[in-house]
Amino acid sequence: MKTERYKQLDGLRAFATCLVVASHTHAFKLTGQGGLAVAFFFVLSGYLLVLPWQKDGEERFCSLSGILYFYWKRILRLIPVYYVVYLAVHWLTNSPESIIEHLLFINCSGHLWFLQQEVLFYILAPVLMLILAFLKKRVKLPNLLLAILLFVAAQFAQKYLGANVFYLMGNGKRQNFRFGIFLMGMAFGYVQKSGLLSSIKSLPGKITADVASIALLACSLFSSAYFLAKFNPNLSEYYVGWNHPLWCAFGSGSLLLILTLNNQGYISKLFRLPFIVYIGQMSYVIYLVHFFMIPYATFPSPKRTFCAVFAASLGLAAVWNEWFEKPLQKLASCWPAHKK
């Protein structure tokens, strides 16, 4: 897998993380854009699941060892830091919330509903990939047709998988499983695998791709309720990420696809800057811890609150990465299937 080539995806994680923290701290008039950023994270999870740069990414799910290795990596990536952060906060704040419900992802509060969605998706992921492997290898469906099927499935999932289908409790009420958003990300992965859109090499193509990237990034900022209310006061509490999740997912997938294909474009190069990539690599821990710090960041302006919360979250993420994440990554690589 060409990890070097796609470091811009880490840069996009950094951008989305900043959107989430800005939304929760009410900074830069971006209140409510956290929903759009979360849609991006879900799309990215689906996109990376299919390994869009690898011809036969489905093959790794065609053996029990491959499936167990997938779960092993996901558990080591998601669970240890979540347990440490939640248990520490629960103990320090004397929270009355149920520890068991949170540790088993039965009823998560606050921003932790996000992790319920990711965990359920990863539980289902091997089944999805086995179905796609069957359609690709046995039925001989091409990647582009698989992408179309996933786009259609995303629409049906968004329409019919309501809160009563899956038992997901968050903040005291049933939550919709955002399955359609994950499927949208997988669809864009298969669009790339299809080769329909080859790498952008011509100068006009690079310029067009950069302009499209800038437009999509601008939409993620200027679609906030604050800016929408400038055109229509009735939209002062209109949060596009919650009201139009599939549109946000489609925009996120388009941006992912453009930046991976336009590898030498200026926006891709911007998102590959080392510090931006580093923030992106810390994004999961930043997301987990930042929300718990906000009540204690009593600054006179949202911008100062954002800066303080983000800096403190990044610092904790850096400590976790150095002392715990790197050893966990080494542990993940000890799986026998990884050594073949």
Backbone hydrogen bonds, N-H to C=O, Kabsch-Sander energy under -0.5 kcal/mol:
donor,donor_aa,acceptor,acceptor_aa,energy
3,T,1,M,-1.7
6,Y,2,K,-0.9
7,K,4,E,-1.1
9,L,6,Y,-1.6
10,D,7,K,-0.9
11,G,7,K,-1.5
12,L,8,Q,-1.9
13,R,9,L,-1.8
14,A,10,D,-2.0
15,F,11,G,-1.9
16,A,12,L,-2.6
17,T,13,R,-2.6
18,C,14,A,-2.2
19,L,15,F,-1.8
20,V,16,A,-2.0
21,V,17,T,-2.5
22,A,18,C,-2.7
23,S,19,L,-2.4
24,H,20,V,-2.4
25,T,21,V,-1.8
26,H,22,A,-0.6
26,H,23,S,-0.7
27,A,22,A,-2.2
30,L,27,A,-1.8
33,Q,30,L,-2.2
35,G,32,G,-1.0
37,A,33,Q,-2.1
38,V,34,G,-2.5
39,A,35,G,-1.8
40,F,36,L,-1.7
41,F,37,A,-2.1
42,F,38,V,-2.4
43,V,39,A,-2.5
44,L,40,F,-2.7
45,S,41,F,-2.0
46,G,42,F,-2.0
47,Y,43,V,-2.8
48,L,44,L,-2.7
49,L,45,S,-1.3
50,V,46,G,-1.1
51,L,48,L,-1.2
54,Q,51,L,-2.5
57,G,54,Q,-0.9
59,E,56,D,-1.4
60,R,57,G,-0.8
61,F,58,E,-2.0
62,C,59,E,-1.8
67,I,63,S,-2.1
68,L,64,L,-2.7
69,Y,65,S,-2.3
70,F,66,G,-2.0
71,Y,67,I,-2.3
72,W,68,L,-2.6
73,K,69,Y,-2.3
74,R,70,F,-2.2
75,I,71,Y,-2.9
76,L,72,W,-2.1
77,R,73,K,-1.8
78,L,74,R,-2.7
79,I,75,I,-2.1
82,Y,78,L,-1.0
83,Y,79,I,-2.8
84,V,80,P,-2.4
85,V,81,V,-2.7
86,Y,82,Y,-2.8
87,L,83,Y,-2.5
88,A,84,V,-2.1
89,V,85,V,-2.4
90,H,86,Y,-2.9
91,W,87,L,-2.2
92,L,88,A,-2.6
93,T,89,V,-2.2
94,N,90,H,-0.7
95,S,90,H,-1.4
99,I,97,E,-0.5
102,H,98,S,-1.3
103,L,99,I,-2.9
104,L,100,I,-2.1
105,F,102,H,-1.0
106,I,101,E,-2.8
107,N,101,E,-1.3
108,C,169,M,-1.5
112,L,109,S,-1.8
113,W,110,G,-1.0
114,F,111,H,-1.4
115,L,112,L,-1.0
116,Q,112,L,-1.0
117,Q,113,W,-1.5
118,E,114,F,-1.8
119,V,115,L,-2.8
120,L,116,Q,-2.3
121,F,117,Q,-2.2
122,Y,118,E,-2.5
123,I,119,V,-1.9
124,L,120,L,-1.9
125,A,121,F,-1.4
127,V,124,L,-0.6
128,L,124,L,-2.0
129,M,125,A,-2.6
130,L,126,P,-2.2
131,I,127,V,-2.1
132,L,128,L,-2.3
133,A,129,M,-2.5
134,F,130,L,-2.2
135,L,131,I,-2.4
136,K,132,L,-2.2
137,K,133,A,-3.0
138,R,134,F,-2.1
139,V,134,F,-1.8
141,L,135,L,-2.8
146,L,142,P,-2.0
147,A,143,N,-2.3
148,I,144,L,-1.9
149,L,145,L,-2.5
150,L,146,L,-2.2
151,F,147,A,-2.2
152,V,148,I,-2.3
153,A,149,L,-2.6
154,A,150,L,-2.2
155,Q,151,F,-1.5
156,F,152,V,-2.1
157,A,153,A,-2.9
158,Q,154,A,-2.2
159,K,155,Q,-1.6
160,Y,156,F,-2.9
161,L,157,A,-2.0
162,G,160,Y,-1.8
165,V,162,G,-1.5
166,F,162,G,-0.8
168,L,166,F,-1.7
169,M,106,I,-1.4
169,M,167,Y,-0.5
170,G,173,K,-3.1
171,N,108,C,-2.0
173,K,170,G,-1.3
175,Q,168,L,-3.5
178,R,176,N,-0.7
179,F,177,F,-2.0
181,I,178,R,-0.8
182,F,178,R,-1.3
183,L,179,F,-2.4
184,M,180,G,-1.9
185,G,181,I,-1.7
186,M,182,F,-2.0
187,A,183,L,-2.4
188,F,184,M,-2.0
189,G,185,G,-1.7
190,Y,186,M,-1.9
191,V,187,A,-1.8
192,Q,188,F,-1.9
193,K,189,G,-2.1
194,S,190,Y,-1.7
195,G,191,V,-0.6
195,G,192,Q,-1.3
196,L,191,V,-0.7
197,L,191,V,-0.5
198,S,196,L,-0.7
200,I,261,L,-1.4
201,K,199,S,-0.6
206,K,202,S,-2.3
207,I,203,L,-2.5
208,T,204,P,-2.5
209,A,205,G,-2.5
210,D,206,K,-2.4
211,V,207,I,-2.5
212,A,208,T,-2.4
213,S,209,A,-2.3
214,I,210,D,-2.6
215,A,211,V,-2.4
216,L,212,A,-2.3
217,L,213,S,-2.5
218,A,214,I,-2.7
219,C,215,A,-2.2
220,S,216,L,-1.5
221,L,217,L,-0.8
221,L,218,A,-0.8
222,F,218,A,-3.2
223,S,219,C,-1.0
224,S,221,L,-1.1
225,A,31,T,-0.7
228,L,224,S,-2.5
229,A,225,A,-2.3
230,K,227,F,-0.8
231,F,227,F,-0.5
231,F,228,L,-1.3
232,N,228,L,-2.1
235,L,232,N,-2.5
236,S,233,P,-1.3
238,Y,235,L,-1.6
239,Y,237,E,-0.8
240,V,223,S,-0.5
240,V,238,Y,-0.8
242,W,239,Y,-1.4
243,N,239,Y,-2.5
244,H,240,V,-2.7
248,C,244,H,-2.1
249,A,245,P,-2.4
250,F,246,L,-2.6
251,G,247,W,-2.4
252,S,248,C,-2.5
253,G,249,A,-2.8
254,S,250,F,-2.3
255,L,251,G,-2.1
256,L,252,S,-2.4
257,L,253,G,-2.5
258,I,254,S,-2.5
259,L,255,L,-2.4
260,T,256,L,-1.8
261,L,257,L,-2.2
262,N,258,I,-3.1
263,N,261,L,-1.1
265,G,262,N,-1.9
269,K,265,G,-2.3
270,L,266,Y,-2.2
271,F,267,I,-2.3
272,R,268,S,-0.7
272,R,269,K,-0.6
273,L,270,L,-1.5
277,V,273,L,-2.7
278,Y,274,P,-2.5
279,I,275,F,-2.1
280,G,276,I,-2.2
281,Q,277,V,-2.1
282,M,278,Y,-1.2
283,S,280,G,-1.2
286,I,282,M,-2.3
287,Y,283,S,-2.7
288,L,284,Y,-2.0
289,V,285,V,-2.5
290,H,286,I,-2.3
291,F,287,Y,-0.6
292,F,289,V,-0.7
293,M,289,V,-0.7
293,M,290,H,-1.1
294,I,290,H,-1.0
296,Y,293,M,-1.5
297,A,293,M,-0.6
297,A,294,I,-1.4
298,T,296,Y,-1.3
299,F,297,A,-1.6
305,T,301,S,-2.0
306,F,302,P,-2.9
307,C,303,K,-2.5
308,A,304,R,-2.6
309,V,305,T,-2.9
310,F,306,F,-2.9
311,A,307,C,-2.3
312,A,308,A,-2.4
313,S,309,V,-2.4
314,L,310,F,-2.5
315,G,311,A,-2.2
316,L,312,A,-2.2
317,A,313,S,-2.4
318,A,314,L,-2.3
319,V,315,G,-1.9
320,W,316,L,-2.5
321,N,317,A,-2.6
322,E,318,A,-2.1
323,W,319,V,-2.6
324,F,320,W,-2.6
325,E,320,W,-2.7
326,K,321,N,-1.9
328,L,324,F,-2.2
329,Q,325,E,-2.3
330,K,326,K,-1.9
331,L,327,P,-2.1
332,A,328,L,-2.3
333,S,329,Q,-1.7
334,C,331,L,-1.2
335,W,332,A,-1.4
338,H,335,W,-1.4
339,K,335,W,-0.7
339,K,336,P,-1.1
340,K,337,A,-0.8
